[in-house]
Amino acid sequence: MTRMTPKIYKGLISLLLGLILPLLGPFFPGFAEFSGPPRNPSIITPFGEYTAFTPRGDIRRFAGETLYYDIDFLFFKKAASAEVKFYEYKGKYFASLSAETKGIVGFFTNYRKHYYKSSFDIVDKGRRVRTRKFERFVINGDIEERTVHFLDYINNKHFWFLFKSGELITSQKDPIPEGVVYDDILAVFYNFRNGVYGDLKKGKTYKIDTIPDLSMKNVTAYINTEKEQEQLRIDEDRPKKSELLLNVLIPKDVFKTQTGELIFWTSKHYIPMETTIKNFILLGDLHAKLARGAAGKLKR
């Protein structure tokens, strides 16, 4: 009689699961997700690198990518957390960014929450996302501020609405200039990484049209030269890695900061490893570090 070794036992279990789970799928939809080959065979390493990576391609390959960050403030470690994800739902594509304070910092900030969501069209033969709706929520205790933007490129109109605690405070309709595309911050995040604004080169500046507010109408991103990057690395006593250093300027109202200035250290696969949000109102500089990431699709 053949001895049931752990290897044989695991093989039998895998075989049984492979036969049973697909049959249960119609009755228990959640089970079906575990059958068949993995949907996202690439993974994101602790160094912010994909095990399989293409610098350009169909932007829908990011679907399923989720990045998790821990945020430090002054001497408070992990005072907040953030999550950025790109996902598909019923054939439509979306991205979201959520962040909230926690612990003692959460207590003194009314457990402040920021939530941003973009609804996208896929354009330029799959290379680019174009925002059709952008929503921003800021929740501070019992007070909620919500801004909604609708971008109509058929009629070149931008509609926006501001709500406070559920009450409409103001609304406005503005023209979108002919040939201009307004990329919100999440659209910029994925389009930039897909080379939509040009090759990513050290020493290059990128000026990107964004949803305008009172402070500015563009996002500006600058990739530091090797010399500039090395100097900051020395100043921060930072180990040498294969990274890019970016200085980014966004409209101040997006994150409720005094300057709109962001500093990114990204991996060679353009995943932000460390981010400094400068001059956050009431909190000063916030420092975010990648905690982990879940990969999107390999190719499209």
N, C-alpha and C positions, 0 to 999 in steps of 0.2 A: 504493500500500500504506500502510495506516494505521500511523503511528509508535507504538510501544509506550511510552507515557509512564509515569512512576512511578504516576500516579493510576490509569491503566487496569490496570497490572500488579497493584496492590494490590486493585483491584476483582475481577480474575480469581481471585487467590489467595483472597479472602474468599468468592467464589462456590463455588470448589472445596471449601474447608473446610466451608462450609455444607451441601454435598451429601454429602461423604464422612464427616464426623465422626458424624452420626446413624447411618450404616450400620455404623460400627465400634463403636458403643455396646454392642450385645449381646455382642461378643467382648472388648472392652476398656472396661469400665465407666467408667474414669477419663476417657475421651475424651468421653463423653456430657455431662459437666458443662460443657463449653466450647461446646456447641451451644445455639442459641436465644437469647432475650433475657437480659440479666443478671438474676439473681435479686434482687439488692439495688441498685436504681438510685440510692438515696440514698447519700451519702458523708458521712463525718465530717471536717470541715475542721480545720486546725491550731488553730483557736480553740475546738474542742470543740463545734461546732454541726453539726447535720444540715442537709443541703441541702433536705430535706423533713422537717417536724417536726410532731407532734401531741402536746400535753402529756398527754392522756389517751386511753385506748382499750383495745383488746384487748392484753394484756400480751405476747402471743405475737409481737407485732411486733418485740420486742427480739431474737428468735431470729436468730443470726448476728452479733450485736454482740460485738466483741472489743476491749478496751482494753488498751494496752501502756504500762507505766510504767518509767521509770528512777528509781532510788532512790539518794539521796546520804546519806552519813553523815560528820559532821564535815567534814574537807577532802577526803574521798574521793568523787570524782564517779563516778556509775554503779557504785557498790559492790554494787548488787543490781538485780534486774529483777523485774517482776511482770506478770501477765496476768490479766484478769478477762473471763469470757465467759459468754454465755447461749446455749444451743443446744438443738436438737431431735434426738432419736435414736429411730427406730422409733415415732414418735407420742408419745413422752414428752419432758418438758422438764427441763433440768438447768442448773445454773450452777456455775462453778468459779472459784477464785482460787488462783493458784500464785505463789510468790515464792522466790527463792534468792539467796544472796550469791555473789559471784564475785571474781576477781582476788585482790589481796593481802588484802582483807577476807574473802573466801571462804576463803583459806588459814588465817587465824587464827580463823575461826569454824567450821572443819570443813565448809565449803560447806553451811551450814545451809539447809534447805528447809522451807517451809510450804506445805501443800496443803489446800484446803477444797473440798468438793463437796456440793451440795444437789440432792436429787431432789424434783421438785415435782409437785403436783396443780394443775390450773388450775381456779379456783373463781370465784364471784361473776360468772357470765356472761362469763368470760374476762378480767376486770379484774385479777385477783389471783393470785399464786402462793402456795401453801400447802405448807410443807415436810412431806414424809413421811419423809425420811431425810437426816441431816446427818453428814458425816464430816470429821474433822480429823486431819491427819498432820503431825507435826513430826519431821524427820529431822536429826539432829546427828551427823555422822560415822557410826559403826556403831550408834548408838542411835536407835530409832524409837518415837515415842509416837503412839498412834492412839486417838481417841475416836469412838464411833459412837452416834448418837441415832436412835431410831425413834419416830415420833409416830403413834399410832393414834387417829384421831378418831371411829372407830365405837364404840370402847370407852372412849375418853377415857383412854388410858394412854400414858405416856412411858417408854420403855425406853432405858437407856444403858449403854455398856460402855467400859472403859478397858483398853487393851492396851499393854504395853511390850516392845519387841523380840519381838513375836509372842505374848507370854504374857498371858493374861487376868488382870488385877490386881484389878479390881472390876467389879461390875455392880449395877444398881439399877432398880427399877420404881416410878414415881411417878404419881399421878393428874393428869390435866389438868383444871383447873376447867371446869365447864360454861360454854360460850360463849366460852372463851378460845382464841386461836390463838397458838402460839409461832412467831414468825418468826425464823429464824436471820439472821446478818448479810447473807448474800447475798439472802435473801428481802426483807429490809428495803431493801437497795440498789435493787432493781427496783420493789418496791411503793411506796416513797417517791417515786421518780421518776415513777410513774404516778398519783400523787395519791390512793392508797388511804387514807392517813391524814388526808386533807384537803388543801385548796388550799395551795400552797407560798407563804407570805407572810412578809415580813420582820418580825421581832419576835415570831414565833410559836414555841411550844415543842411538840414532839411526844413523847409517851410511848408506847412500843411494847412489848408483851409479847414477850419473847424466851425462848429455851431457858435456863432458870435455872441458875446455878452458885452457888458459895459467896459470890461478891462482889455479885451483883445479879440481879434478875429482869426488868429492863427495859432497853431501849435508849432513851436520851434524845437528841433532836436539837433544836437551837435555831438558827434562822435569824437572824443578827444584823440589827439595824436599820440603816438607811442611815447614820445618824450613827456607830454603832459600827464599821461596815464601813469608813467613810471614815477614821476615826481610825487603824485598823490599817493601812490602805493608806498613810497618811502615815508612820506609824512604820516601815513596811517599805520606804518609798520605792518603792511599787508603782504602775505606770501605771494610770490609770483605765480600766476596762473594764466591760462589762455582765456582772456576775457576782453570785453569791450567796456569802456567807460563813457556813459552818455550824460549830458546835461540837457534837460528838457524843461521847456517853459509852456505851461498850459493856462487857460483862463482861471483866474483866482477863485471864481465862484464854484468851480467844479468840486473841489475838495474843501472849500471854505478855508483857504490859506491866505496869508498876507501877500505873498509874492507869486504863487503858482509855480515855484521852482522845485524840480525833482532831480535827483541824482541816482543813476542806475549803474550798478556793476552787473553785466550780463555774461552768461556763459557763451562759449563759441557757437552755440546753437541758438543764441539770442533769447534765452530765458532769463529774466531778471533774477539774480541770486541775492542781491542786496539793494535796497531802495531807501533813500532818504527823502522824506517829504519835508521840505523846509518851511519853517514858520507857520505851523498849523495853529489856527486861532485858539488861544487859551492853553495850548499844550506845548508849543515850541516845536522843535524838530522831532519827527517820528522816524524810527529806523526799522525797516521790515527785512526779514531774512526768509529765504525759501525753506520751508519745513519739509515739504515733499511734493511730488507731482504725479499725476496719473496721465498716461500718454493718450494722444489722439490716434487717428488712423495713420497707417504708414503712407499710403499713396491714394490718389484719386485720379 
